[in-house]
Amino acid sequence: MTYPIDISEEGGVRFLHFGSLWIQGAMRIARPWHLELDYTREMMASLLLRDDSRFPRKVLLIGLGAASLTKFLYRNYPLAKLTVVEIEPRVVAAARQFFKLPEDPKRLNIVIGDGARFVAENDKTYDLILVDGFDENARPGELDTLPFYQLCRARLNDDGVMAVNLLGRSRGYATSLERLRDAFDTRALAFPSCESGNVIALAATGAPIRIGLDDLKEQAHALKDNTGLNLLPTLARIEQSQSCPGGVFCL
């Protein structure tokens, strides 16, 4: 049975649902490029991990939802080429009709298809891979398996970064993180859970990442000035969780 795709609005925010009250995406109508949900902001912490003006130039997003991540990158990283894989064509239609998904085939390639299959069958590589794909029951399916994570690693360029939304793992996220660490030779970590219950995990290839928290905060200030995105609360939570021994973020 095909699940319905519903749109609701409250307090100036438009929400995407897959036939339930479960929120699959959100957009503040007056600020359509703004990252409304906290977990989408946390996924963008991946942008702080490479001090390179060319990062990211090639981005793969698996799962479109309300197109929040897509629109943020499209607006703020004009040199980046984005590929979005979304399995449900009605989600793409809803994103265009209700969530201001841009039409720009030169910079934004929308692929209707299975994300795991796309990664398995295409040999293109990316600087940044963002995975936020769930069915109507908040299950990730093949997007939370060791073979998928291994293929994602193979599709990352040198010094590539991957961010995964681990919400919906019915038995917690520890097993998912272990799979991710296995695929990336232990180079993966999870942020403390944000208020919504989402847990964002990051993984990396290439040169080891060692960044002092003070330097990360400087980069976060610059990102805020350039894009309006404030990641300082995320860095404060990371610091409070004592996951940066000696005040150094390592990945």
VOPAGU-2260 file (C-alpha; in pm, 1 decimal, decimal comma):
REM VOPAGU-2260
SITE   aa  ch    i         X         Y         Z
SITE  MET   A    0       0,0       0,0       0,0
SITE  THR   A    1     133,2     341,8     -98,2
SITE  TYR   A    2     158,7     582,3     192,1
SITE  PRO   A    3      10,6     931,4     157,7
SITE  ILE   A    4     232,3    1238,5     149,0
SITE  ASP   A    5      83,7    1512,5     365,7
SITE  ILE   A    6     166,9    1878,5     416,7
SITE  SER   A    7      83,6    2069,2     735,5
SITE  GLU   A    8     158,0    2420,9     859,7
SITE  GLU   A    9     192,4    2565,6    1207,7
SITE  GLY   A   10     349,9    2886,2    1336,2
SITE  GLY   A   11     485,6    2983,9     998,3
SITE  VAL   A   12     652,0    2645,6     943,1
SITE  ARG   A   13     547,9    2397,1     674,6
SITE  PHE   A   14     596,3    2026,6     747,6
SITE  LEU   A   15     624,4    1714,0     533,9
SITE  HIS   A   16     468,1    1388,0     659,8
SITE  PHE   A   17     445,4    1036,4     519,9
SITE  GLY   A   18      90,9     954,0     627,0
SITE  SER   A   19     151,1    1013,4     998,4
SITE  LEU   A   20     240,6    1287,2    1246,1
SITE  TRP   A   21     605,9    1188,5    1204,7
SITE  ILE   A   22     789,5    1491,2    1059,4
SITE  GLN   A   23     994,4    1407,3     751,3
SITE  GLY   A   24    1101,8    1764,0     679,7
SITE  ALA   A   25    1024,5    2125,9     757,2
SITE  MET   A   26    1061,5    2473,2     609,8
SITE  ARG   A   27    1005,7    2814,4     767,0
SITE  ILE   A   28     795,3    2977,1     498,2
SITE  ALA   A   29     955,4    3320,3     543,1
SITE  ARG   A   30    1307,3    3167,7     530,2
SITE  PRO   A   31    1296,9    2876,5     284,1
SITE  TRP   A   32    1677,1    2836,5     274,8
SITE  HIS   A   33    1706,2    2817,2     653,8
SITE  LEU   A   34    1770,4    2481,9     822,2
SITE  GLU   A   35    1464,3    2459,4    1045,8
SITE  LEU   A   36    1521,4    2121,8    1215,2
SITE  ASP   A   37    1810,5    2087,7    1456,1
SITE  TYR   A   38    1934,9    1757,8    1313,8
SITE  THR   A   39    1975,7    1911,6     966,2
SITE  ARG   A   40    2193,7    2180,8    1119,5
SITE  GLU   A   41    2401,9    1917,0    1295,4
SITE  MET   A   42    2457,0    1729,7     968,2
SITE  MET   A   43    2617,1    2047,6     835,7
SITE  ALA   A   44    2886,1    2024,3    1104,6
SITE  SER   A   45    3058,3    1814,8     838,3
SITE  LEU   A   46    3139,7    2146,0     665,3
SITE  LEU   A   47    3371,9    2241,9     952,3
SITE  LEU   A   48    3598,3    1940,2     916,3
SITE  ARG   A   49    3794,7    2040,5     607,0
SITE  ASP   A   50    3963,5    2380,3     600,3
SITE  ASP   A   51    3956,9    2401,8     222,3
SITE  SER   A   52    3779,8    2668,7      17,4
SITE  ARG   A   53    3704,7    2402,3    -245,1
SITE  PHE   A   54    3515,7    2181,9       0,6
SITE  PRO   A   55    3266,2    2060,0     -92,8
SITE  ARG   A   56    3254,3    2073,4    -472,8
SITE  LYS   A   57    3074,3    1742,4    -531,7
SITE  VAL   A   58    2800,4    1634,5    -292,3
SITE  LEU   A   59    2577,3    1325,4    -284,3
SITE  LEU   A   60    2257,7    1346,4     -79,8
SITE  ILE   A   61    2054,6    1030,5     -21,4
SITE  GLY   A   62    1698,2    1116,0      78,0
SITE  LEU   A   63    1539,4    1445,5     -24,4
SITE  GLY   A   64    1258,1    1504,2     225,4
SITE  ALA   A   65    1167,5    1873,3     230,7
SITE  ALA   A   66    1496,5    1951,7      50,6
SITE  SER   A   67    1641,1    2142,7     347,9
SITE  LEU   A   68    2000,1    2021,8     312,0
SITE  THR   A   69    1981,4    2048,0     -66,1
SITE  LYS   A   70    1861,0    2408,0     -60,9
SITE  PHE   A   71    2115,1    2513,6     202,1
SITE  LEU   A   72    2407,2    2378,4       0,7
SITE  TYR   A   73    2266,0    2506,0    -328,1
SITE  ARG   A   74    2233,7    2860,2    -193,8
SITE  ASN   A   75    2554,4    2885,7       8,9
SITE  TYR   A   76    2797,8    2680,1    -199,9
SITE  PRO   A   77    2746,6    2803,8    -556,2
SITE  LEU   A   78    3045,5    2609,5    -690,9
SITE  ALA   A   79    2914,5    2278,2    -556,6
SITE  LYS   A   80    2740,6    2028,3    -781,4
SITE  LEU   A   81    2470,7    1833,6    -600,4
SITE  THR   A   82    2330,9    1488,7    -673,9
SITE  VAL   A   83    2018,3    1392,6    -480,1
SITE  VAL   A   84    1883,6    1037,0    -483,5
SITE  GLU   A   85    1521,2    1001,7    -372,7
SITE  ILE   A   86    1330,5     676,0    -407,0
SITE  GLU   A   87     979,9     826,0    -403,3
SITE  PRO   A   88     890,9    1052,9    -698,6
SITE  ARG   A   89     600,5    1204,7    -504,7
SITE  VAL   A   90     849,1    1340,7    -250,8
SITE  VAL   A   91    1033,2    1519,9    -531,2
SITE  ALA   A   92     703,1    1660,9    -657,9
SITE  ALA   A   93     610,4    1779,0    -307,3
SITE  ALA   A   94     952,4    1938,5    -258,4
SITE  ARG   A   95     908,4    2134,3    -580,8
SITE  GLN   A   96     549,9    2236,0    -511,5
SITE  PHE   A   97     563,2    2313,0    -139,6
SITE  PHE   A   98     930,3    2347,6     -34,0
SITE  LYS   A   99    1091,5    2558,9    -308,7
SITE  LEU   A  100    1325,9    2293,1    -445,7
SITE  PRO   A  101    1526,1    2472,8    -717,8
SITE  GLU   A  102    1517,1    2367,5   -1083,0
SITE  ASP   A  103    1876,4    2384,3   -1205,5
SITE  PRO   A  104    1994,6    2075,0   -1390,8
SITE  LYS   A  105    2346,0    2218,2   -1430,3
SITE  ARG   A  106    2409,0    2222,7   -1056,3
SITE  LEU   A  107    2135,6    2002,8    -911,8
SITE  ASN   A  108    2081,2    1649,2   -1040,1
SITE  ILE   A  109    1771,6    1480,7    -897,3
SITE  VAL   A  110    1776,0    1102,4    -938,4
SITE  ILE   A  111    1461,2     899,3    -873,6
SITE  GLY   A  112    1591,6     570,3    -742,5
SITE  ASP   A  113    1712,4     356,3    -455,7
SITE  GLY   A  114    2002,1     520,1    -271,8
SITE  ALA   A  115    2183,6     197,2    -186,4
SITE  ARG   A  116    2156,7      75,2    -545,4
SITE  PHE   A  117    2276,1     410,1    -679,5
SITE  VAL   A  118    2590,0     396,5    -465,5
SITE  ALA   A  119    2652,0      34,2    -569,8
SITE  GLU   A  120    2606,8      93,2    -942,7
SITE  ASN   A  121    2776,6     431,4    -993,7
SITE  ASP   A  122    3148,6     489,7    -965,5
SITE  LYS   A  123    3146,8     868,6    -931,3
SITE  THR   A  124    3317,9    1006,9    -624,4
SITE  TYR   A  125    3217,5    1288,4    -390,9
SITE  ASP   A  126    3367,0    1522,1    -132,9
SITE  LEU   A  127    3064,4    1496,5      93,4
SITE  ILE   A  128    2796,0    1229,5     129,5
SITE  LEU   A  129    2485,1    1303,7     338,1
SITE  VAL   A  130    2250,5    1017,2     423,3
SITE  ASP   A  131    1903,4    1096,7     555,4
SITE  GLY   A  132    1673,3     833,2     409,2
SITE  PHE   A  133    1382,8     661,1     586,5
SITE  ASP   A  134    1057,6     494,6     493,2
SITE  GLU   A  135     717,7     591,3     634,1
SITE  ASN   A  136     796,1     389,5     950,0
SITE  ALA   A  137    1127,9     570,4    1005,3
SITE  ARG   A  138    1330,3     266,6     898,9
SITE  PRO   A  139    1649,3     312,2     694,7
SITE  GLY   A  140    1654,6     -36,1     536,9
SITE  GLU   A  141    1970,3     -98,4     331,4
SITE  LEU   A  142    2097,9     250,8     415,1
SITE  ASP   A  143    2208,0     117,0     753,6
SITE  THR   A  144    2417,9    -183,4     650,7
SITE  LEU   A  145    2790,4    -250,7     647,1
SITE  PRO   A  146    2801,8    -304,8     266,9
SITE  PHE   A  147    2630,7      30,2     209,2
SITE  TYR   A  148    2871,1     214,0     438,1
SITE  GLN   A  149    3166,7      40,6     271,0
SITE  LEU   A  150    3043,0     149,8     -70,2
SITE  CYS   A  151    2998,4     504,8      55,0
SITE  ARG   A  152    3356,0     505,7     172,3
SITE  ALA   A  153    3466,6     389,0    -171,7
SITE  ARG   A  154    3268,4     676,3    -328,1
SITE  LEU   A  155    3437,3     943,7    -117,2
SITE  ASN   A  156    3729,3    1140,9    -256,1
SITE  ASP   A  157    4049,5    1175,9     -56,5
SITE  ASP   A  158    3969,0    1380,2     252,2
SITE  GLY   A  159    3598,4    1312,3     201,9
SITE  VAL   A  160    3340,4    1332,8     477,6
SITE  MET   A  161    3013,2    1147,3     535,8
SITE  ALA   A  162    2727,9    1246,0     767,1
SITE  VAL   A  163    2443,5    1010,3     856,9
SITE  ASN   A  164    2118,7    1072,9    1042,3
SITE  LEU   A  165    2075,3     775,5    1274,6
SITE  LEU   A  166    1721,8     852,8    1391,1
SITE  GLY   A  167    1481,4     560,4    1381,4
SITE  ARG   A  168    1724,6     284,4    1477,6
SITE  SER   A  169    1483,8      88,5    1696,2
SITE  ARG   A  170    1748,4     -47,6    1932,7
SITE  GLY   A  171    1953,6     268,0    1965,0
SITE  TYR   A  172    2236,0     382,5    1743,2
SITE  ALA   A  173    2530,1     186,0    1887,6
SITE  THR   A  174    2503,2     -97,1    1633,4
SITE  SER   A  175    2472,8     147,6    1345,4
SITE  LEU   A  176    2777,0     339,6    1464,1
SITE  GLU   A  177    2972,1      15,6    1497,6
SITE  ARG   A  178    2892,2     -68,7    1135,3
SITE  LEU   A  179    3004,4     276,6    1028,5
SITE  ARG   A  180    3326,6     244,6    1226,2
SITE  ASP   A  181    3394,3     -95,6    1070,0
SITE  ALA   A  182    3348,7      50,8     721,6
SITE  PHE   A  183    3577,4     347,4     790,7
SITE  ASP   A  184    3850,8     170,6     990,6
SITE  THR   A  185    3719,9     317,1    1318,4
SITE  ARG   A  186    3714,5     673,4    1178,5
SITE  ALA   A  187    3354,6     748,7    1271,7
SITE  LEU   A  188    3186,8     909,1    1570,6
SITE  ALA   A  189    2839,4    1010,3    1682,1
SITE  PHE   A  190    2734,2    1340,2    1832,5
SITE  PRO   A  191    2533,4    1338,1    2155,0
SITE  SER   A  192    2164,3    1301,8    2074,7
SITE  CYS   A  193    1990,5    1631,9    2003,2
SITE  GLU   A  194    1653,9    1722,5    2154,4
SITE  SER   A  195    1457,1    1560,7    1872,7
SITE  GLY   A  196    1627,8    1228,1    1943,0
SITE  ASN   A  197    1829,1    1235,0    1622,2
SITE  VAL   A  198    2188,6    1120,1    1644,0
SITE  ILE   A  199    2423,8    1245,5    1373,6
SITE  ALA   A  200    2729,5    1037,3    1291,0
SITE  LEU   A  201    3032,3    1156,7    1096,0
SITE  ALA   A  202    3294,0     950,8     915,1
SITE  ALA   A  203    3599,0    1055,9     717,0
SITE  THR   A  204    3863,6     937,5     473,8
SITE  GLY   A  205    4209,8    1072,1     394,1
SITE  ALA   A  206    4422,4    1280,6     626,4
SITE  PRO   A  207    4338,8    1244,4     995,8
SITE  ILE   A  208    4130,5    1529,2    1134,5
SITE  ARG   A  209    4266,9    1697,4    1445,7
SITE  ILE   A  210    4112,8    2037,1    1513,0
SITE  GLY   A  211    4121,6    2226,9    1840,2
SITE  LEU   A  212    3778,4    2323,6    1968,1
SITE  ASP   A  213    3882,4    2689,3    1966,1
SITE  ASP   A  214    3967,3    2660,7    1595,8
SITE  LEU   A  215    3638,9    2482,6    1531,7
SITE  LYS   A  216    3455,7    2766,3    1703,3
SITE  GLU   A  217    3634,8    3018,2    1482,3
SITE  GLN   A  218    3526,3    2823,6    1174,4
SITE  ALA   A  219    3173,2    2804,2    1313,1
SITE  HIS   A  220    3167,0    3182,9    1356,2
SITE  ALA   A  221    3281,5    3224,0     994,8
SITE  LEU   A  222    3015,3    2979,9     875,5
SITE  LYS   A  223    2752,2    3171,8    1070,0
SITE  ASP   A  224    2865,1    3501,1     915,9
SITE  ASN   A  225    2861,2    3353,9     565,8
SITE  THR   A  226    2544,4    3143,5     577,8
SITE  GLY   A  227    2347,6    3229,1     892,6
SITE  LEU   A  228    2393,5    2873,9    1022,7
SITE  ASN   A  229    2488,6    2871,0    1392,5
SITE  LEU   A  230    2675,9    2555,2    1491,9
SITE  LEU   A  231    2811,7    2695,1    1817,6
SITE  PRO   A  232    2542,0    2514,5    2025,7
SITE  THR   A  233    2646,2    2187,8    1858,7
SITE  LEU   A  234    3010,6    2248,4    1947,1
SITE  ALA   A  235    2911,3    2329,9    2305,9
SITE  ARG   A  236    2727,5    1997,4    2332,3
SITE  ILE   A  237    3027,7    1813,2    2189,4
SITE  GLU   A  238    3252,5    1983,5    2443,7
SITE  GLN   A  239    3017,4    1902,1    2733,8
SITE  SER   A  240    3000,5    1537,0    2628,4
SITE  GLN   A  241    3376,9    1509,2    2679,3
SITE  SER   A  242    3417,4    1353,1    2334,9
SITE  CYS   A  243    3709,9    1585,9    2257,1
SITE  PRO   A  244    3990,6    1487,6    2496,9
SITE  GLY   A  245    4233,2    1771,5    2552,4
SITE  GLY   A  246    4002,0    2009,4    2369,8
SITE  VAL   A  247    4083,6    1854,4    2031,7
SITE  PHE   A  248    3826,1    1713,1    1789,5
SITE  CYS   A  249    3972,5    1398,4    1631,6
SITE  LEU   A  250    3835,3    1187,2    1350,0
